[in-house]
Amino acid sequence: MCRATSTQPSLLGAWLARRSRFHHDWLNNRFRPFLHARRELLEECELRGTALGNPLAGQLREWEAQLPEAAAFLGDADDALSPAQLLDSEPFSCVAEPLRQWMRETVAALHRERTDLARLVELAVAALYEADRQYHVVSARVLAPAASGGAPATSSLIEAVKDLSHAISALPHQIEII
C-alpha cells in the first residue's frame, strides 16, 4: 500500500483558512462594519482636514497590517486550487517521482487553461490594489491631514472594499477537477 507523500496539511485547507481569516473574519466582520459605522466621521475629518482620533485611527490602520496577507493568499490561489496537489495522495503517491512531477505540471497547465481561475484571481488582485489606493487617499486625509482634502473619498473606499469582498467571494472554495 502506498502512502501520501505529504505530511503537511493540504495546500487547499491552509489557503481556505487564510482566506477565511482575511475575508470573513476581518474584512467582512470588522473592517467593512467599521467603515460603514464611521462613514460620517471619516467624511467630516476629510472635509475639515482634522485628524481621526485613537482608537479609530488604529482601526483604520489595520488595513496596512492585513494587506500583505491578502496579497499573499491571492498569490497562492493557483497552487492551492490546482488539482495537481492531489497527485501527492493515494493512489498517485505510488507513481515514481519523475512521472508524478510531469503529471503535476501537466495537470496544473490543463487546469490553468480550462478554468477561469487566473481571471478571477486577477480581478481580486485588481480589487485589492484599488481598495489599497482608496485607503491611502482616505488615510492621508484623516490620519495626518495637512489641510482639507476636497470631496470625501470615504465612499470610494467603502465601494472598493465591497468590490474586493465580492471578488474574493467569486474565487472557488474547492479544487475543480477538469
N, CA, C and O of each residue as an XYZ file, in Angstrom:
712
protein
N       0.841     -1.177      0.000
C       0.000      0.000      0.000
C       0.889      1.244      0.000
O       1.860      1.316      0.753
N       0.562      2.201     -0.827
C       1.306      3.449     -0.911
C       0.770      4.431      0.112
O      -0.385      4.357      0.533
N       1.616      5.329      0.488
C       1.212      6.369      1.438
C       1.346      7.735      0.778
O       2.140      7.933     -0.141
N       0.557      8.652      1.268
C       0.671     10.022      0.763
C       2.063     10.540      1.057
O       2.623     10.266      2.118
N       2.621     11.288      0.121
C       3.986     11.774      0.286
C       4.062     13.022      1.149
O       5.139     13.380      1.624
N       2.959     13.674      1.352
C       2.975     14.921      2.113
C       2.398     14.700      3.505
O       1.323     14.119      3.658
N       3.119     15.168      4.517
C       2.604     15.089      5.884
C       2.050     16.435      6.314
O       1.519     16.561      7.417
N       2.165     17.441      5.461
C       1.652     18.767      5.769
C       0.164     18.828      5.444
O      -0.334     18.056      4.625
N      -0.544     19.755      6.095
C      -1.947     19.934      5.712
C      -2.025     20.311      4.239
O      -1.085     20.883      3.687
N      -3.119     19.999      3.621
C      -3.254     20.283      2.198
C      -3.089     21.774      1.937
O      -3.409     22.621      2.771
N      -2.583     22.053      0.759
C      -2.461     23.458      0.354
C      -3.832     24.123      0.370
O      -3.976     25.272      0.789
N      -4.830     23.388     -0.092
C      -6.171     23.953     -0.141
C      -6.673     24.297      1.256
O      -7.199     25.390      1.470
N      -6.522     23.396      2.194
C      -7.001     23.649      3.560
C      -6.338     24.862      4.185
O      -7.002     25.686      4.815
N      -5.035     24.972      4.012
C      -4.312     26.121      4.567
C      -4.742     27.410      3.865
O      -4.900     28.449      4.506
N      -4.931     27.335      2.533
C      -5.344     28.512      1.778
C      -6.745     28.956      2.184
O      -6.997     30.149      2.354
N      -7.647     28.007      2.338
C      -9.014     28.347      2.749
C      -9.038     28.992      4.131
O      -9.824     29.907      4.379
N      -8.175     28.514      5.031
C      -8.103     29.106      6.368
C      -7.613     30.549      6.288
O      -8.153     31.425      6.963
N      -6.592     30.802      5.465
C      -6.083     32.173      5.295
C      -7.140     33.066      4.657
O      -7.330     34.209      5.073
N      -7.815     32.546      3.659
C      -8.892     33.293      3.006
C      -9.973     33.649      4.014
O     -10.447     34.784      4.052
N     -10.355     32.688      4.819
C     -11.406     32.906      5.817
C     -10.993     33.959      6.843
O     -11.783     34.836      7.194
N      -9.754     33.869      7.319
C      -9.285     34.857      8.303
C      -9.321     36.267      7.727
O      -9.743     37.201      8.408
N      -8.882     36.429      6.481
C      -8.885     37.770      5.891
C     -10.292     38.193      5.484
O     -10.787     39.237      5.910
N     -10.924     37.376      4.660
C     -12.178     37.785      4.038
C     -13.344     37.796      5.012
O     -14.036     38.805      5.143
N     -13.560     36.702      5.682
C     -14.723     36.612      6.564
C     -14.461     37.279      7.914
O     -15.187     38.185      8.324
N     -13.410     36.815      8.596
C     -13.164     37.284      9.962
C     -12.832     38.770     10.021
O     -13.371     39.500     10.854
N     -11.941     39.216      9.134
C     -11.511     40.608      9.241
C     -12.271     41.544      8.288
O     -12.918     42.489      8.741
N     -12.198     41.294      6.991
C     -12.754     42.245      6.026
C     -14.263     42.434      6.212
O     -14.734     43.563      6.347
N     -15.014     41.342      6.219
C     -16.473     41.462      6.276
C     -17.026     41.652      7.683
O     -18.088     42.252      7.849
N     -16.333     41.156      8.690
C     -16.875     41.257     10.053
C     -16.249     42.347     10.903
O     -16.749     42.647     11.987
N     -15.159     42.947     10.430
C     -14.539     44.018     11.212
C     -14.374     45.302     10.413
O     -14.861     46.358     10.817
N     -13.681     45.209      9.273
C     -13.312     46.429      8.564
C     -14.508     47.086      7.865
O     -14.721     48.290      8.012
N     -15.281     46.315      7.114
C     -16.445     46.905      6.438
C     -17.442     47.495      7.440
O     -17.917     48.611      7.229
N     -17.774     46.780      8.525
C     -18.691     47.400      9.505
C     -18.109     48.678     10.122
O     -18.838     49.638     10.374
N     -16.787     48.682     10.364
C     -16.137     49.891     10.888
C     -16.323     51.051      9.915
O     -16.713     52.145     10.323
N     -16.049     50.820      8.633
C     -16.180     51.891      7.636
C     -17.613     52.404      7.553
O     -17.841     53.612      7.482
N     -18.566     51.499      7.563
C     -19.970     51.920      7.483
C     -20.392     52.683      8.738
O     -21.082     53.699      8.651
N     -19.980     52.193      9.894
C     -20.387     52.837     11.148
C     -19.744     54.207     11.322
O     -20.341     55.093     11.933
N     -18.549     54.394     10.799
C     -17.809     55.649     10.983
C     -17.748     56.490      9.717
O     -16.940     57.414      9.625
N     -18.577     56.185      8.760
C     -18.561     56.898      7.484
C     -18.684     58.408      7.661
O     -17.877     59.161      7.115
N     -19.672     58.855      8.408
C     -19.883     60.300      8.579
C     -18.697     60.960      9.264
O     -18.285     62.055      8.882
N     -18.151     60.299     10.273
C     -16.993     60.849     10.978
C     -15.782     60.936     10.043
O     -15.089     61.952     10.022
N     -15.529     59.886      9.280
C     -14.413     59.897      8.333
C     -14.589     61.012      7.298
O     -13.642     61.737      6.992
N     -15.790     61.140      6.770
C     -16.037     62.196      5.786
C     -15.880     63.585      6.395
O     -15.359     64.495      5.751
N     -16.329     63.744      7.628
C     -16.169     65.037      8.302
C     -14.688     65.363      8.498
O     -14.265     66.497      8.274
N     -13.907     64.378      8.911
C     -12.457     64.598      9.072
C     -11.816     64.958      7.738
O     -10.933     65.814      7.680
N     -12.258     64.309      6.673
C     -11.723     64.621      5.346
C     -12.047     66.064      4.955
O     -11.178     66.799      4.486
N     -13.284     66.453      5.148
C     -13.710     67.795      4.748
C     -13.033     68.892      5.564
O     -12.643     69.925      5.019
N     -12.897     68.672      6.852
C     -12.325     69.693      7.735
C     -10.801     69.647      7.806
O     -10.166     70.594      8.270
N     -10.227     68.553      7.347
C      -8.778     68.412      7.459
C      -8.325     68.166      8.877
O      -7.246     68.602      9.279
N      -9.159     67.456      9.645
C      -8.804     67.131     11.029
C      -8.421     65.662     11.140
O      -8.880     64.819     10.369
N      -7.569     65.378     12.116
C      -7.083     64.012     12.307
C      -8.121     63.158     13.017
O      -8.827     63.623     13.912
N      -8.198     61.924     12.610
C      -9.053     60.939     13.264
C      -8.383     60.529     14.564
O      -7.191     60.221     14.579
N      -9.130     60.523     15.644
C      -8.549     60.189     16.937
C      -8.386     58.692     17.158
O      -8.949     57.873     16.432
N      -7.605     58.356     18.174
C      -7.463     56.962     18.580
C      -8.694     56.577     19.370
O      -9.272     57.463     20.000
N      -9.134     55.367     19.393
C      -8.621     54.169     18.721
C      -9.116     54.004     17.291
O      -8.773     53.027     16.626
N      -9.919     54.948     16.812
C     -10.456     54.822     15.451
C      -9.351     54.826     14.399
O      -9.434     54.111     13.400
N      -8.328     55.625     14.624
C      -7.203     55.646     13.684
C      -6.542     54.269     13.621
O      -6.130     53.818     12.552
N      -6.446     53.616     14.759
C      -5.870     52.265     14.800
C      -6.710     51.271     14.018
O      -6.177     50.397     13.335
N      -8.024     51.409     14.121
C      -8.897     50.515     13.356
C      -8.728     50.735     11.859
O      -8.720     49.772     11.092
N      -8.595     51.966     11.440
C      -8.388     52.253     10.024
C      -7.035     51.709      9.558
O      -6.919     51.163      8.461
N      -6.015     51.865     10.405
C      -4.661     51.406     10.045
C      -4.547     49.880      9.971
O      -3.555     49.368      9.453
N      -5.533     49.154     10.472
C      -5.493     47.685     10.366
C      -5.365     47.249      8.913
O      -4.832     46.177      8.625
N      -5.855     48.082      7.997
C      -5.734     47.762      6.577
C      -4.276     47.480      6.207
O      -3.987     46.525      5.487
N      -3.374     48.304      6.697
C      -1.956     48.164      6.352
C      -1.388     46.834      6.826
O      -0.546     46.240      6.153
N      -1.845     46.365      7.980
C      -1.368     45.087      8.504
C      -1.965     43.904      7.747
O      -1.329     42.856      7.638
N      -3.168     44.063      7.229
C      -3.862     42.970      6.544
C      -3.487     42.848      5.066
O      -3.599     41.768      4.486
N      -3.047     43.936      4.464
C      -2.758     43.951      3.027
C      -1.743     42.882      2.597
O      -2.002     42.187      1.614
N      -0.610     42.714      3.275
C       0.352     41.699      2.811
C      -0.224     40.281      2.818
O       0.052     39.501      1.907
N      -1.009     39.944      3.820
C      -1.598     38.603      3.870
C      -2.603     38.414      2.743
O      -2.664     37.344      2.137
N      -3.390     39.447      2.458
C      -4.350     39.352      1.355
C      -3.623     39.146      0.027
O      -4.016     38.297     -0.774
N      -2.578     39.914     -0.202
C      -1.809     39.762     -1.439
C      -1.174     38.377     -1.515
O      -1.124     37.775     -2.588
N      -0.691     37.872     -0.384
C      -0.042     36.556     -0.366
C      -1.044     35.437     -0.639
O      -0.767     34.546     -1.442
N      -2.201     35.469      0.015
C      -3.135     34.361     -0.219
C      -3.713     34.412     -1.631
O      -4.011     33.366     -2.207
N      -3.876     35.594     -2.194
C      -4.312     35.670     -3.589
C      -3.220     35.143     -4.525
O      -3.514     34.493     -5.528
N      -1.970     35.428     -4.190
C      -0.856     34.925     -4.992
C      -0.710     33.415     -4.935
O      -0.175     32.804     -5.860
N      -1.183     32.813     -3.856
C      -1.089     31.357     -3.683
C      -2.305     30.614     -4.225
O      -2.345     29.384     -4.176
N      -3.284     31.328     -4.734
C      -4.545     30.701     -5.155
C      -4.339     29.646     -6.241
O      -4.961     28.585     -6.193
N      -3.487     29.920     -7.205
C      -3.299     28.982     -8.315
C      -2.821     27.624     -7.810
O      -3.371     26.595     -8.202
N      -1.808     27.605     -6.949
C      -1.302     26.343     -6.415
C      -2.310     25.675     -5.491
O      -2.500     24.460     -5.550
N      -2.954     26.461     -4.641
C      -3.866     25.905     -3.651
C      -5.128     25.315     -4.273
O      -5.703     24.367     -3.738
N      -5.556     25.873     -5.396
C      -6.797     25.422     -6.021
C      -6.555     24.488     -7.201
O      -7.500     24.091     -7.884
N      -5.308     24.139     -7.441
C      -4.973     23.261     -8.555
C      -5.146     21.790     -8.162
O      -4.740     21.387     -7.072
N      -5.741     20.999     -9.041
C      -5.847     19.568     -8.755
C      -4.500     18.856     -8.802
O      -4.419     17.680     -8.448
N      -3.450     19.534     -9.227
C      -2.124     18.918     -9.278
C      -1.670     18.439     -7.901
O      -0.925     17.464     -7.800
N      -2.113     19.118     -6.842
C      -1.700     18.705     -5.500
C      -2.265     17.345     -5.100
O      -1.754     16.709     -4.178
N      -3.308     16.900     -5.783
C      -3.898     15.598     -5.474
C      -2.969     14.449     -5.855
O      -3.168     13.313     -5.422
N      -1.963     14.743     -6.658
C      -1.021     13.705     -7.061
C      -0.101     13.275     -5.918
O       0.653     12.313     -6.060
N      -0.158     13.975     -4.794
C       0.632     13.587     -3.627
C      -0.165     12.684     -2.686
O       0.323     12.326     -1.613
N      -1.384     12.314     -3.077
C      -2.174     11.395     -2.262
C      -2.412     10.096     -3.033
O      -2.208     10.008     -4.244
N      -2.847      9.107     -2.280
C      -3.120      7.811     -2.913
C      -4.212      7.956     -3.950
O      -5.118      8.766     -3.754
N      -4.174      7.234     -5.014
C      -3.215      6.208     -5.408
C      -2.003      6.766     -6.155
O      -1.073      6.025     -6.474
N      -2.013      8.069     -6.432
C      -0.942      8.656     -7.239
C       0.394      8.707     -6.527
O       1.433      8.792     -7.182
N       0.397      8.659     -5.204
C       1.659      8.722     -4.479
C       2.515      7.487     -4.736
O       3.698      7.478     -4.395
N       1.936      6.447     -5.331
C       2.696      5.236     -5.676
C       3.494      5.405     -6.969
O       4.394      4.614     -7.253
N       3.173      6.411     -7.733
C       3.839      6.647     -9.013
C       5.234      7.212     -8.749
O       5.428      8.001     -7.825
N       6.194      6.804     -9.560
C       7.567      7.294     -9.417
C       7.592      8.822     -9.509
O       6.849      9.425    -10.284
N       8.459      9.431     -8.703
C       8.507     10.901     -8.601
C       8.713     11.603     -9.939
O       8.033     12.598    -10.189
N       9.609     11.147    -10.815
C       9.768     11.863    -12.099
C       8.464     11.894    -12.916
O       8.116     12.914    -13.510
N       7.763     10.774    -12.933
C       6.499     10.729    -13.669
C       5.441     11.587    -12.969
O       4.663     12.284    -13.621
N       5.422     11.528    -11.661
C       4.448     12.321    -10.908
C       4.707     13.820    -11.098
O       3.756     14.598    -11.185
N       5.964     14.232    -11.163
C       6.294     15.635    -11.403
C       5.788     16.074    -12.773
O       5.230     17.163    -12.912
N       5.980     15.232    -13.781
C       5.465     15.533    -15.110
C       3.939     15.640    -15.071
O       3.352     16.537    -15.676
N       3.306     14.709    -14.347
C       1.850     14.729    -14.226
C       1.386     16.010    -13.522
O       0.393     16.613    -13.928
N       2.107     16.429    -12.462
C       1.760     17.671    -11.755
C       1.770     18.857    -12.716
O       0.824     19.643    -12.764
N       2.847     18.970    -13.474
C       2.985     20.087    -14.410
C       1.889     20.053    -15.472
O       1.333     21.091    -15.833
N       1.585     18.860    -15.967
C       0.550     18.717    -16.997
C      -0.825     19.062    -16.449
O      -1.580     19.802    -17.079
N      -1.154     18.530    -15.281
C      -2.456     18.803    -14.671
C      -2.596     20.289    -14.344
O      -3.655     20.877    -14.564
N      -1.524     20.899    -13.818
C      -1.569     22.330    -13.496
C      -1.786     23.160    -14.759
O      -2.569     24.110    -14.752
N      -1.094     22.803    -15.842
C      -1.250     23.547    -17.102
C      -2.663     23.385    -17.650
O      -3.258     24.360    -18.108
N      -3.208     22.178    -17.613
C      -4.580     21.954    -18.078
C      -5.580     22.719    -17.225
O      -6.548     23.279    -17.739
N      -5.342     22.737    -15.935
C      -6.242     23.448    -15.027
C      -6.251     24.943    -15.342
O      -7.313     25.563    -15.404
N      -5.075     25.512    -15.540
C      -4.998     26.939    -15.882
C      -5.693     27.224    -17.216
O      -6.344     28.257    -17.377
N      -5.550     26.309    -18.158
C      -6.123     26.511    -19.488
C      -7.647     26.360    -19.494
O      -8.335     27.054    -20.242
N      -8.168     25.469    -18.676
C      -9.585     25.120    -18.768
C     -10.478     25.762    -17.704
O     -11.693     25.560    -17.716
N      -9.903     26.513    -16.806
C     -10.727     27.194    -15.807
C     -10.503     28.694    -15.921
O      -9.563     29.144    -16.577
N     -11.360     29.451    -15.289
C     -11.181     30.903    -15.307
C     -10.561     31.401    -14.005
O     -10.725     32.566    -13.640
N      -9.850     30.517    -13.305
C      -9.232     30.889    -12.034
C      -8.274     32.063    -12.191
O      -8.291     32.982    -11.372
N      -7.450     32.049    -13.213
C      -6.478     33.141    -13.398
C      -7.198     34.479    -13.543
O      -6.751     35.483    -12.988
N      -8.299     34.503    -14.275
C      -9.067     35.733    -14.450
C      -9.682     36.178    -13.123
O      -9.670     37.365    -12.795
N     -10.218     35.220    -12.361
C     -10.827     35.557    -11.073
C      -9.785     36.102    -10.091
O     -10.050     37.058     -9.362
N      -8.613     35.492    -10.079
C      -7.538     35.973     -9.212
C      -7.087     37.356     -9.666
O      -6.850     38.236     -8.839
N      -6.969     37.547    -10.965
C      -6.576     38.854    -11.498
C      -7.576     39.938    -11.080
O      -7.181     41.041    -10.703
N      -8.854     39.620    -11.148
C      -9.882     40.574    -10.721
C      -9.779     40.865     -9.225
O      -9.932     42.011     -8.801
N      -9.523     39.841     -8.435
C      -9.400     40.027     -6.988
C      -8.166     40.861     -6.651
O      -8.223     41.728     -5.779
N      -7.064     40.608     -7.328
C      -5.841     41.391     -7.089
C      -6.068     42.850     -7.500
O      -5.652     43.767     -6.792
N      -6.718     43.060     -8.626
C      -7.013     44.431     -9.055
C      -7.914     45.126     -8.036
O      -7.715     46.302     -7.732
N      -8.903     44.405     -7.510
C      -9.790     44.979     -6.495
C      -9.025     45.285     -5.212
O      -9.280     46.296     -4.558
N      -8.092     44.414     -4.854
C      -7.270     44.644     -3.664
C      -6.456     45.925     -3.819
O      -6.405     46.744     -2.901
N      -5.831     46.099     -4.956
C      -4.998     47.276     -5.146
C      -5.813     48.552     -5.311
O      -5.344     49.633     -4.958
N      -7.021     48.440     -5.841
C      -7.890     49.616     -5.897
C      -8.331     49.998     -4.490
O      -8.362     51.182     -4.154
N      -8.672     49.013     -3.665
C      -9.039     49.306     -2.271
C      -7.848     49.921     -1.539
O      -8.021     50.838     -0.736
N      -6.648     49.423     -1.809
C      -5.456     49.987     -1.172
C      -5.237     51.428     -1.621
O      -4.880     52.284     -0.811
N      -5.447     51.698     -2.897
C      -5.302     53.066     -3.408
C      -6.298     53.997     -2.718
O      -5.939     55.101     -2.308
N      -7.531     53.557     -2.594
C      -8.547     54.370     -1.931
C      -8.237     54.535     -0.440
O      -8.465     55.599      0.136
N      -7.716     53.473      0.175
C      -7.316     53.569      1.587
C      -6.281     54.675      1.766
O      -6.384     55.479      2.694
N      -5.298     54.719      0.893
C      -4.238     55.721      1.020
C      -4.758     57.142      0.825
O      -4.266     58.076      1.458
N      -5.738     57.307     -0.036
C      -6.348     58.631     -0.206
C      -7.026     59.038      1.100
O      -6.806     60.140      1.602
N      -7.847     58.150      1.646
C      -8.571     58.461      2.885
C      -7.604     58.626      4.049
O      -7.710     59.585      4.814
N      -6.669     57.705      4.188
C      -5.762     57.773      5.347
C      -4.903     59.031      5.321
O      -4.624     59.603      6.375
N      -4.480     59.471      4.144
C      -3.701     60.711      4.062
C      -4.518     61.900      4.547
O      -3.973     62.859      5.093
N      -5.816     61.831      4.344
C      -6.682     62.941      4.735
C      -7.114     62.895      6.201
O      -7.390     63.937      6.795
N      -7.175     61.696      6.790
C      -7.728     61.615      8.150
C      -6.714     61.176      9.212
O      -6.984     61.304     10.406
N      -5.569     60.668      8.802
C      -4.575     60.238      9.794
C      -3.506     61.297     10.022
O      -3.030     61.465     11.145
N      -3.129     62.008      8.976
C      -2.138     63.081      9.101
C      -2.504     64.210      8.145
O      -1.752     64.512      7.217
N      -3.644     64.825      8.368
C      -4.110     65.835      7.404
C      -3.266     67.098      7.431
O      -2.848     67.566      8.489
N      -3.027     67.634      6.250
C      -2.325     68.917      6.139
C      -3.340     70.035      5.984
O      -3.162     71.130      6.517
N      -4.391     69.753      5.259
C      -5.472     70.722      5.041
C      -6.683     69.943      4.570
O      -6.608     68.736      4.341
N      -7.782     70.629      4.428
C      -8.961     69.921      3.953
C      -8.668     69.362      2.566
O      -7.994     69.990      1.750
N      -9.186     68.176      2.327
C      -8.794     67.468      1.122
C      -9.796     67.470      0.006
O      -9.660     66.654     -0.906
N     -10.783     68.314      0.007
C     -11.763     68.314     -1.064
C     -12.869     67.312     -0.801
O     -13.191     67.006      0.347
N     -13.440     66.810     -1.869
C     -14.561     65.877     -1.744
C     -14.118     64.615     -1.005
O     -13.046     64.076     -1.284
N     -14.933     64.144     -0.069
C     -14.561     62.954      0.698
C     -14.380     61.721     -0.193
O     -15.121     61.517     -1.155
N     -13.396     60.920      0.144
C     -13.121     59.683     -0.593
C     -13.591     58.452      0.180
O     -13.405     57.326     -0.281
N     -14.190     58.653      1.338
C     -14.621     57.524      2.153
C     -15.586     56.622      1.395
O     -15.482     55.398      1.474
N     -16.522     57.214      0.663
C     -17.481     56.412     -0.104
C     -16.767     55.557     -1.146
O     -17.158     54.416     -1.388
N     -15.735     56.099     -1.755
C     -14.967     55.330     -2.741
C     -14.230     54.176     -2.079
O     -14.128     53.092     -2.652
N     -13.720     54.404     -0.881
C     -13.058     53.325     -0.140
C     -14.069     52.242      0.217
O     -13.785     51.057      0.044
N     -15.226     52.620      0.705
C     -16.259     51.648      1.065
C     -16.649     50.818     -0.156
O     -16.793     49.599     -0.063
N     -16.817     51.470     -1.278
C     -17.180     50.766     -2.515
C     -16.055     49.836     -2.970
O     -16.320     48.712     -3.396
N     -14.817     50.286     -2.886
C     -13.676     49.460     -3.292
C     -13.534     48.239     -2.394
O     -13.216     47.152     -2.878
N     -13.761     48.401     -1.106
C     -13.685     47.269     -0.168
C     -14.825     46.285     -0.442
O     -14.636     45.072     -0.353
N     -15.993     46.803     -0.772
C     -17.119     45.930     -1.140
C     -16.779     45.144     -2.404
O     -17.040     43.943     -2.474
N     -16.203     45.806     -3.395
C     -15.809     45.125     -4.634
C     -14.759     44.056     -4.360
O     -14.800     42.979     -4.955
N     -13.826     44.343     -3.472
C     -12.824     43.351     -3.090
C     -13.496     42.139     -2.462
O     -13.166     41.002     -2.799
N     -14.419     42.368     -1.569
C     -15.128     41.265     -0.930
C     -15.851     40.405     -1.962
O     -15.815     39.178     -1.882
N     -16.497     41.035     -2.919
C     -17.206     40.286     -3.966
C     -16.225     39.507     -4.833
O     -16.514     38.378     -5.230
N     -15.086     40.088     -5.127
C     -14.081     39.403     -5.959
C     -13.523     38.183     -5.230
O     -13.318     37.137     -5.845
N     -13.278     38.305     -3.943
C     -12.791     37.154     -3.177
C     -13.878     36.092     -3.090
O     -13.589     34.899     -3.183
N     -15.121     36.514     -2.912
C     -16.229     35.559     -2.854
C     -16.373     34.763     -4.155
O     -16.831     33.621     -4.134
N     -15.989     35.352     -5.266
C     -16.102     34.671     -6.565
C     -15.060     33.587     -6.761
O     -15.199     32.752     -7.654
N     -14.017     33.586     -5.939
C     -12.993     32.548     -6.069
C     -13.564     31.202     -5.615
O     -14.399     31.158     -4.711
N     -13.120     30.107     -6.238
C     -13.621     28.792     -5.825
C     -13.287     28.471     -4.368
O     -12.324     28.989     -3.803
N     -14.101     27.614     -3.784
C     -13.889     27.159     -2.401
C     -13.364     25.724     -2.379
O     -13.153     25.154     -1.309
N     -13.161     25.157     -3.532
C     -12.687     23.779     -3.605
C     -11.900     23.595     -4.885
O     -11.928     24.440     -5.780
N     -11.205     22.489     -4.956
C     -10.458     22.158     -6.162
C     -11.446     21.730     -7.240
O     -12.284     20.858     -7.016
N     -11.339     22.345     -8.393
C     -12.205     21.991     -9.508
C     -11.470     20.977    -10.377
O     -10.397     21.260    -10.912
N     -12.056     19.804    -10.509
C     -11.460     18.759    -11.317
C     -11.822     19.026    -12.779
O     -12.987     19.222    -13.125
N     -10.803     19.027    -13.614
C     -11.029     19.361    -15.030
C     -11.278     18.108    -15.851
O     -11.488     18.194    -17.061
